């Protein structure tokens, strides 16, 4: 567990954080630009001075009352920025060897062969960084940082310079970093989809203050965190079971709480696999009666359990529930009034299949 009770000032910006974060899995740090995401990690890494306490496990890294301060280079933290920051004069193999050589033999738990195999770096070992794509550079940066055998890893918008395809290619490697190597990861991003795909929990921050922390699905479904989760990409995560691949239509059928839904075919998923599916609130509509003769394939029965009118906006965030799981829908205030929607109203949820962003559980 990391115990944080810190206050820091960077220019006119103030950070005041008091929380405890599990040292396991991937913790997504989500918030709008200027909310304090990077400042929080820099304070934890020791790059920014702060007042208060930082305790990592049994080790005290900061305690201003006892004048305890552990320097950044002694905190054993792996930090990856937006740019890979590889050594251009060294090959990929040289970058990896440099990191490995600077790790004390008694602390080495990860060796070069492990990361070369895990991150598919074999064909790249003799290349220089200038010969690599953006995604390849980030894979090398991840591998190099792992070879320093850090206590945990901090990723600060590591995919912001990549296109959507390369982001999708890199995210599984980040997940592997935590699962295969048992390394806790703190993942900063303003992109809800990235965080939703890899993070087990989300720390939501705004204006230098923590607004909430909890399981990813729970945080994303909260209607009061629109400023943090973002209105355009806000949505929900539901767990589904793969039941059929329809090759002719290139579709995969799933069930959620006993109801069928469809998404573009993911042939690598096996029948019976449990997956997490993200659905954007803007791609969900509500109806009082089951519609007929429409192109939308997914129509599920649910009940409205919350309605939140976004201030100074024509929109209402609705939260609906199936048997056990919940989904967000962004609709207009006019629609709420026209349909006489209230908490407890039974509705049909319309979801476009193309909005799904799936990942294994």
C-alpha positions in Angstrom: 0.0 0.0 0.0 1.1 3.6 -0.7 0.1 6.1 1.9 0.0 9.7 0.5 -0.8 12.8 2.5 1.0 15.5 0.6 0.8 19.2 -0.3 2.8 20.8 -3.1 2.8 24.0 -5.1 4.0 24.3 -8.7 3.7 27.9 -9.7 0.2 28.9 -9.0 -1.0 25.3 -8.9 -1.7 23.6 -5.6 -1.9 19.8 -5.0 -3.5 18.5 -1.9 -3.8 14.7 -1.8 -4.6 12.3 1.1 -5.3 8.7 0.1 -4.1 5.1 0.1 -3.4 3.2 -3.1 -2.9 -0.5 -3.4 0.5 -1.5 -4.6 -0.8 -4.1 -7.1 -2.2 -4.2 -10.6 -2.8 -1.1 -12.7 -4.1 2.1 -11.2 -5.4 4.6 -13.8 -5.1 8.2 -12.9 -7.8 10.1 -14.8 -8.6 13.8 -15.0 -8.7 16.8 -17.3 -5.7 18.7 -18.4 -4.2 20.7 -15.6 -5.9 18.6 -12.9 -2.7 17.5 -11.2 -2.1 14.0 -12.7 1.5 14.5 -13.6 2.3 16.6 -10.5 1.0 13.8 -8.3 3.3 11.2 -9.9 6.3 13.7 -9.8 5.7 14.2 -6.1 5.6 10.4 -5.6 8.8 10.0 -7.6 10.5 12.8 -5.7 10.9 15.1 -8.8 8.7 17.8 -7.1 9.2 18.7 -3.4 6.2 18.5 -1.2 5.2 18.6 2.4 3.5 15.8 4.3 4.1 12.0 4.2 4.7 9.4 1.6 5.0 5.8 2.9 5.5 2.9 0.4 5.0 -0.4 2.1 7.1 -0.2 5.2 9.4 2.5 3.8 9.0 6.2 4.6 10.0 8.2 1.6 8.8 11.6 2.9 7.9 12.9 6.4 8.4 16.6 6.9 7.7 16.3 10.6 10.7 14.0 11.1 12.7 15.7 8.3 12.8 12.4 6.3 13.4 12.7 2.6 14.5 9.9 0.2 16.1 11.2 -2.9 14.5 10.3 -6.3 17.4 8.0 -7.4 16.9 6.0 -4.2 13.1 5.5 -4.6 13.5 2.8 -7.3 10.7 4.1 -9.5 10.4 3.4 -13.2 9.1 6.5 -15.0 8.1 6.5 -18.7 7.2 9.8 -20.3 5.3 10.7 -23.5 8.6 10.5 -25.4 10.5 7.2 -25.1 13.8 8.9 -24.4 16.0 6.1 -25.6 19.7 6.6 -26.2 19.9 7.3 -29.9 23.6 6.3 -30.1 22.9 2.8 -28.8 21.1 0.0 -30.5 18.0 -1.5 -28.9 20.2 -4.2 -27.4 22.5 -1.5 -26.1 19.7 0.4 -24.5 18.6 -2.8 -22.7 22.1 -3.8 -21.7 22.7 -0.3 -20.2 19.6 -0.6 -18.0 20.5 -4.1 -16.9 24.1 -3.2 -16.1 23.0 -0.4 -13.8 20.9 -2.8 -11.6 22.6 -4.4 -8.6 22.9 -8.1 -9.1 21.1 -8.9 -5.8 18.0 -6.9 -6.9 17.7 -8.4 -10.4 14.4 -10.2 -10.8 13.9 -9.5 -14.5 16.5 -10.4 -17.1 17.0 -9.3 -20.6 15.8 -12.6 -22.2 12.5 -12.2 -20.4 11.7 -8.8 -21.8 13.0 -9.5 -25.3 10.6 -12.4 -25.5 7.6 -10.7 -23.8 7.8 -7.5 -25.8 8.7 -9.2 -29.1 11.9 -7.3 -29.4 14.0 -10.0 -31.1 13.8 -8.5 -34.7 14.6 -5.0 -33.3 17.7 -5.7 -31.2 20.2 -4.4 -33.8 18.3 -1.3 -34.8 18.9 2.2 -33.5 16.0 4.2 -32.0 15.8 6.5 -35.1 14.9 3.3 -37.1 11.9 2.5 -34.9 8.3 3.4 -35.1 6.6 5.2 -32.2 5.0 2.1 -30.9 8.3 0.1 -31.2 10.1 2.8 -29.2 7.6 2.6 -26.4 7.9 -1.2 -26.3 11.7 -0.8 -25.9 11.2 1.9 -23.3 8.9 -0.4 -21.3 11.4 -3.3 -21.5 14.3 -1.0 -20.6 12.5 0.3 -17.6 11.6 -3.2 -16.4 15.3 -4.1 -16.5 16.0 -1.5 -13.9 13.8 -3.7 -11.6 11.8 -0.8 -10.2 9.4 -1.1 -7.2 6.6 0.2 -9.4 6.1 1.8 -12.8 4.7 5.2 -13.7 3.4 5.8 -17.2 2.7 9.5 -18.0 0.6 9.7 -21.2 2.9 7.1 -22.9 0.6 6.6 -25.9 -0.4 10.3 -26.6 1.9 10.5 -29.7 0.5 7.3 -31.3 -2.4 6.7 -33.6 -5.3 4.6 -32.5 -4.0 1.4 -34.1 -0.6 1.6 -32.5 -2.2 2.5 -29.1 -4.3 -0.7 -29.4 -1.1 -2.6 -30.2 0.8 -1.3 -27.1 -2.0 -1.6 -24.5 -1.7 -5.4 -24.1 2.1 -5.0 -23.4 1.2 -2.6 -20.6 -1.2 -5.1 -19.2 1.5 -7.8 -19.4 3.9 -5.6 -17.5 1.6 -5.7 -14.5 0.3 -9.3 -14.8 3.3 -11.3 -15.9 6.0 -9.4 -14.1 3.9 -8.6 -11.0 4.8 -4.9 -11.2 2.4 -2.3 -10.0 1.7 0.3 -12.6 0.3 3.9 -12.3 -1.1 4.9 -15.7 -1.8 8.6 -16.5 -4.1 9.4 -19.4 -6.9 11.8 -20.3 -8.2 9.1 -22.7 -11.0 7.2 -20.9 -10.8 4.3 -23.3 -7.1 3.6 -22.6 -7.7 3.6 -18.8 -10.8 1.5 -19.1 -9.1 -1.2 -21.0 -6.1 -1.8 -18.7 -6.8 -0.3 -15.2 -8.2 -2.3 -12.3 -9.0 0.8 -10.4 -9.2 4.5 -11.2 -8.0 7.5 -9.2 -10.0 10.5 -10.4 -8.4 13.9 -9.8 -9.5 17.5 -10.5 -8.1 20.8 -9.5 -5.3 19.2 -7.5 -7.8 17.2 -5.4 -8.8 13.5 -5.5 -12.5 13.3 -6.4 -12.9 9.5 -6.1 -11.0 6.2 -6.2 -12.4 2.8 -6.8 -12.9 -0.1 -9.2 -12.8 1.0 -12.9 -16.4 0.1 -13.7 -17.7 1.8 -10.5 -15.9 5.1 -11.2 -16.9 5.2 -14.9 -20.6 4.8 -14.1 -20.7 7.6 -11.6 -22.7 10.5 -13.1 -21.2 13.1 -10.8 -17.7 12.7 -12.2 -18.4 14.0 -15.7 -15.7 16.6 -15.4 -13.1 14.0 -14.7 -14.2 11.1 -16.9 -15.0 13.4 -19.8 -18.3 13.9 -21.5 -17.3 12.9 -25.0 -15.7 9.5 -24.2 -17.6 8.8 -20.9 -19.2 5.5 -20.7 -19.5 2.2 -18.8 -17.8 -1.2 -18.5 -19.9 -4.3 -18.3 -18.8 -7.9 -18.1 -20.0 -10.3 -20.8 -19.6 -13.9 -21.9 -18.7 -14.9 -25.5 -21.4 -17.4 -26.8 -21.0 -17.5 -30.6 -19.0 -16.2 -33.6 -21.0 -15.6 -36.7 -18.4 -15.8 -39.5 -20.8 -14.9 -42.3 -21.7 -11.6 -40.7 -18.3 -11.1 -39.0 -20.0 -10.7 -35.6 -19.5 -12.0 -32.1 -22.5 -12.7 -29.9 -22.2 -12.1 -26.1 -24.5 -12.3 -23.1 -24.8 -9.8 -20.4 -27.1 -10.6 -17.4 -28.8 -13.2 -19.6 -29.5 -10.8 -22.6 -27.9 -11.0 -26.0 -25.7 -8.3 -27.5 -23.5 -8.2 -30.6 -20.2 -6.7 -31.5 -17.8 -6.9 -34.4 -16.2 -10.3 -34.5 -13.1 -10.9 -32.3 -12.0 -14.4 -33.6 -9.2 -14.6 -31.0 -11.9 -14.8 -28.2 -13.0 -18.3 -27.2 -16.5 -19.4 -26.5 -17.1 -19.0 -22.8 -14.5 -16.3 -22.4 -15.4 -13.6 -19.9 -14.6 -10.1 -21.3 -15.0 -6.5 -20.3 -16.9 -4.4 -22.8 -16.8 -0.6 -22.8 -19.8 1.3 -24.2 -19.7 5.0 -24.7 -22.7 6.9 -23.1 -23.1 9.0 -26.3 -23.7 5.8 -28.3 -26.6 4.6 -26.1 -30.3 5.6 -26.6 -33.4 4.8 -24.6 -36.9 3.9 -25.7 -40.1 3.1 -23.8 -41.1 0.3 -26.2 -39.0 -2.3 -28.0 -38.4 -0.8 -31.5 -38.9 -2.8 -34.6 -37.4 -2.6 -38.1 -34.3 -0.7 -37.1 -30.6 -1.2 -38.0 -29.4 -1.2 -34.4 -28.8 -4.8 -33.4 -28.6 -4.4 -29.6 -31.8 -3.8 -27.7 -31.7 -4.7 -24.0 -34.4 -4.3 -21.3 -33.3 -2.2 -18.3 -34.6 0.1 -15.5 -33.6 3.7 -15.0 -31.9 4.1 -11.6 -30.5 7.6 -11.8 -30.8 10.8 -13.8 -28.3 13.7 -13.7 -28.8 16.9 -15.6 -25.4 18.3 -16.7 -25.3 22.0 -15.6 -25.6 24.6 -18.4 -26.1 21.8 -20.9 -29.1 20.3 -22.9 -27.9 16.8 -21.8 -28.9 14.4 -19.1 -26.7 11.5 -18.0 -28.9 8.4 -17.3 -27.9 5.3 -15.4 -29.8 2.1 -16.2 -29.5 -1.3 -14.7 -30.0 -4.8 -16.1 -30.2 -7.6 -13.6 -26.9 -6.7 -11.9 -24.8 -4.5 -14.2 -25.2 -0.9 -15.1 -24.8 1.3 -18.2 -24.7 5.0 -18.8 -26.7 6.8 -21.5 -26.4 10.4 -22.6 -29.7 11.8 -23.8 -31.3 15.3 -23.9 -33.3 16.9 -21.3 -36.1 17.3 -23.9 -36.1 13.5 -24.4 -36.4 12.9 -20.6 -39.4 15.1 -20.5 -41.0 13.7 -23.7 -40.6 10.2 -22.4 -41.5 11.1 -18.8 -38.4 9.3 -17.6 -38.0 8.9 -13.9 -36.0 6.7 -11.6 -37.8 3.3 -11.8 -39.0 3.7 -15.4 -38.6 0.5 -17.4 -36.8 1.2 -20.7 -35.2 -0.5 -23.7 -31.5 0.3 -24.2 -30.3 0.7 -27.8 -26.6 0.2 -28.4 -24.7 0.4 -31.7 -22.5 -2.6 -32.0 -19.6 -0.5 -33.4 -19.1 1.3 -30.1 -17.7 -1.7 -28.2 -14.2 -1.7 -27.0 -13.5 -5.2 -25.5 -10.8 -6.6 -23.4 -10.4 -9.9 -21.5 -11.2 -10.1 -17.8 
